[in-house]
Amino acid sequence: MERPSLLVAKVGSSTLVDETGSVDGAYIESLCDQVARLVESGTRVVLVSSGVAAAGREVLGIPERPRDIETLQACAAAGQARLTQAYADVLRDRGIVCGQVLLTRRDVTDRDGYLNARRTLTRLLELGVVPVVNENDTVSVAEFAFGDNDMLGAIVAAMLGADLYVICSDVSGLYTANPQTRPDARLVESVSAVDERITAMAGGAGSSFGTGGMASKLRAARAMLAAGVPMVICQGRRPDVLVDLASGERVGTRFEAPAGSAREGGRKLWIGLAEVPRGTLVLDEGAATAVVSRGASILPVGVSATRGNYDAGDVVTVEGPSGRVIGRGVVRYSSEDMTRVRGLKLDVIARFLGEGGAQPAVHRDDLLVL
């Protein structure tokens, strides 16, 4: 296994703070030591860091996670300065410049914004800077929030074509069951596809300091499998974990597509990972199988249900009959038209919409299968 040229590491809030909820300076020292060693060995590093809200709660003296968005965003504002300065000070002592990059989904849902963010991050890396990326929680609203930094890290890793994406968590990886309640649970060391069996292993919510859980990590894993970027979930406080992973040591749970699997192009990744879905198409069993196994487009006849309000050209989520997400794509009908044409064959649709109106619901070229 070759040493990665570019490693993206996401560090969760529960890893960054101690048991009191304060930012753990000793851990940040250890993390930055690893980053410095990686940079010295020729591996470029991007840090996707959670923890700003937890840091802000400490600064503002708020003991529990706020429930209202305004206080949460105030915590993020206060904590952003605190956490970034902590990284900058420690990295500077090791001769490394730290650059803060704040993103909202709004910044990357526009194709030009996505490409500009990629150019900025690429240039920072060319200059020898370690970018510290976080969601701009001070201005994000629900519609344009990434939801958790697991997916933000996945978007950054796909955007840059990383060689490895590491989620540093408070768990050692994916287990066959919840190890806190099932002593017989076993660590799953390798995953090549996130199917129903793997999804069933995911537990519930994360800690009181974070927003993610194993389910959010599996969503990120599905994205990375589509992008062709290996991903590892590991215990973030394990000594030298990033250095060991870069050296090829097997740690935690590694998600990697089988050798020879197709790597989706940048446009499809942007559609599936960055764009905000405006609705949902539910496929019947035959259509779902054709899309997943045979590389087919989605035809109206295979759509059993539609949810949400969307226009032609919007991105929608595609689900199978069991509710499992199959992918995301650009829909060619509005939700109003889809309600009328779903379940119909193209020749029937052509009778009342004309030949030009009879088209796939989502063409394969505009569909990212997860």
N, C-alpha and C positions, 0 to 999 in steps of 0.2 A: 504494500500500500504506500503510494507516494505521499510525501509531506504536502499538506494543502498549501497552495499559493495564497488563497484568501479564505479566512475563517470568520464567520459571523457567529458571535456568541450572544445569546439573550440571557440576561440575569434577572430572575424573578424577585419580587419584593420580599417574599419570605426568606430568600437566600441573603438578601442585602441587609436585612435588619436583624437585631438580636431579639432575645425573648421579651424585652421590655418595649419593643417597637422603635427603638432608636437605630439610626444608621450605624452599622458596625464598621468602624474605622479599620480595625484589624483585618477584617475580611477584604475590604477595598484594597488595603496594602497587599494582601496575598494575591488578589485578582490581578492587580496592576503589575506585580512581579512576574506573573505568568505571561501577561501581555508583552512585557518588555523582553522576556526570553524568546517568545515567539517572533517578535519583530527582529530581534538580533539574529535569529536563525533563518530569516528570509520569508516568514509568513506574515502577510498583511492581515490586520485584525480590525473588525468593526464590532463595537459593543452596542447592543440594544438593551438599554437599562430601564428597568422598572424602578419603583421605589420613591418617586418624587412626592406622591401623596403621603406616604408614610413619613418621609423626611419633613414634609410641611406640617404634618400633625405634631411632630416633635417641636419644630420651631415655634408653632403657634400655641402649643400647650393644649391640644385637643386630644383627649385620651382614646376616643373611639372613632371608627371610620364614619364620617358624616353621611347622612342620607340625602341631603339636598345638593343639587348640582353646583349651586353657587359656592357653598363652603368647600366642596371637593375641589373646585377649580381654584379657589383661594389657597387651599393647601398645596395644590400642584404648583402654583406660582411661587409660593414661599420655598417649597422643597426643591424646585428646579435649580434655583441659584445655589442652594446648599449642596445638592448632590453633584452638580457639574463642577463646582469648585473643589470638592473632595477628590474627584477623579483628576482634575487638572493639576492640583498640587502634588499628588502622589506620582503621576506620570512625569511631571516636570522634573522631579528629583531623579528620575531615571533617564532623563534626556529625551523625552518624548513629548510632542505637542499633542494636545487634546482639542478636538473641534466639536462643538455641540451642533447637532442637526435635529430640529424639531419638525415633525411631519403630522399632518392630519390626512385623513383619507381624501379630503377635498383636493389636497396637493397632488395626489397621484391618480384620481379618477379622470382628470383631463390628461389626454395622451401627451400633450406638450409638457404638462407639469411633471408627469412620470419621467419623461426623458430628461428634463432639466434636473430633477432630483438625482437621477442616475449619473448625469455628467458631474454634478457637484460632488457627490460621494466619490466618484472615480478620481476626480482631480485632487481631493483631499488625500486619498490613498497614494497617488503619485507623488505628492509632496511629503510623504512620510508621516502624515497626521493620522492619529487614531480617532475616527469619528465615533462620538457617543450619541446614539440615536434614541429618541423617545417620541412618543406621541405628544403633540402640543395640547395637553389636557386643559390648559387655561382657556382655550377657545373652542375645543371640540364640542360638537353637539351630537346627540344620539345618532342621527342619520349619517353623520360623517365620521363617527368614531370607529377605530379598528376593532374595538371590543376587548381586545387583550393584546399584550405585546408579543405573545407567541406568534400570532398572525402577522403583526408588524415585522417581526424578525424574519418570517418566511418571505414576505414581500421584498424586504431588503436583500435577502439572500438570492432570491430569484432575479431581482433587478440587476444585481451585480454579477450573476453567474458564479456564485461562491462554490468552493470545492467542498465545504463542510459547514453545516449549520448545527450549532450546539445549543440546546436549551438547558441551562443550569438551573436546576429545580431543587426543591426540598425533599424529593423522592429519588430513589436510585434508578428509576426507569419505569417501564410498563410491567405490571404484574398480572398474572392470570386471574387474580381477585384482589380485593382490598387487603393488603398485608396487615393493616391495623386491626382488622376483625377476623381475618382468616390466616392463622399461622401456617397453613399448608400452601399459601400462595407462593408461586415461583416467578422469578424474574424472567421476562421474555427477552432474550438477548438479540434476536434478529427478526425483522419484519420486512417482507417484500411487497405486501399489499394490505391496505387498511380495509378489510371486509367486515361483514356483520360480526364475525367471531371476535375480531380484534376490538371493534367498537364496543362490544358487550363487556369487555374487560375494564373500560374506562369508569372511573368513580364519579363523584360529584364535585362540589365546590372546592375552591382552593382555600388558603388561609385567610385570616381577617385582614392581612396586609396586602393581599393581591386580589385579582379578579379571575384568574384562570384556574383550571383544574386539568385533569388528564384528558377530558373531552376536547378542550381547546388545543391541547398539544397534538392530539390525533388529527384535528382539522389542519393544523400546520403541517403534520407529517404527510397527509394526503396531497397537499399543495407541493411539498418538496419532492414527493415521488413523481408527480406530473412534471415538475421542472427538471428532474434528473439530478437533484442536489441531495447527497446523503445527509441525513439528520440523526442526531443523537440526543436522547433524553437521559440526563445523568444527575447525580447528586452534586450540586454546585459547590458544596463545601469540602468535597473530597480533595485532599492535597494534590496540587499539580494536575488537576483533571484535564485542563485544556492542553497543557504540554504533553501529557500522556496520549491524549486523543490525536494530537497532531503527529505524534511519533508512531501512530498505528496501533496503539494498545486498545484492546476491546474493553470498553467501559459502558455500563448502562445498557440502554436499548438502542440499537442502530436500525434506522429505517433506510432501506436502499433498494431501488428497483433492480430486477434481474439484469445481468449483463446483456447488452444489446437492445434494451428497451428504448423506445423512441423518446427523445427529449423535446417537449413542446417548445414552440417558438415564442419569442418575446411578446408578440401581439396577443396570442391566446392566453399567455400567463397574465398579461395586463387585464384582459377581459375577465378571467376567472378569479384573480386574486385582488386586484385593485379596485375595479369598478363596483359600485353599489348596486346590488340586485333590486329591481323594482317590483318583481312579482315572482311567481312560481308556476312552472308547468309540471303536472304529474303525469307520468307515462304509464301505459299498461305494461304487462309483463313482456309481451312480444317486442314492443318498441324499446323497452329498457335493455333487453338482451341484445337487440340489433345495434344499439348505440355503444354499449360497453364491449361486446365481443366481436362485432363485425365492422365497426368504424362507420356506421350509418349516420346520415342526417336524421333530424327529428321531423317526421311528417305529421300533419294535423291529425291523420287517422289514428295515430298512436297516442295522442294526448287525451287522457281521460278526464282531466280537471285543470282548471286555471284559477290562480288566486292573485289578488292584488290588482292595482291599476297601473298600466304601463302603455307606452307608445311603441310603435314599430321603431326598431333601432335601439331600444333599451336592453340592458342586461337582465336576464332572469335566471333564477335557480331552477335546476332540473332535478326532479325527484323520481324515484321508482315507486312502484305500488306500495311498498312497505314503508315509505317515507324517508328512505335513505337517500342522501344527496348523491346524485350521479355526476353532476357538473354544473357549469354555468355557461351561458352563451347569449349571443345577440339575437333577439326574437324579431321576426319579420312581419308580425301582425300586432296590432294593438290588442289590449285585453278585451275590448268590445268585440273586435272581429274574431279573436280567438275563441270567444264564447260561442260564436255562431258556426265556426268552421271545425272545431275540435271533433274528432271522431269521423270526419268525412274524408274520402279519397280525393286526390287532386283533380281527377276528371269531373267529379261532382262539383267541387268548388269552382272550377272553371266555368261552369254553366251560369253562375250568377255573379262571379267576380271577373270573368274573362281570363284568358290564358295568362296574362301578366300577373293576375292576382292569385293564381294557383301556384304556390311555392312552398318549400319546406318551412316548417315553423321556426326551426333553427338549422342553418346549414352547418355541415361538419367543419367547414373552414372557420366558422365563428363560434365554435364550441370547445371548451376545455373540459375534458372528461377527467374527473378526480378519482 
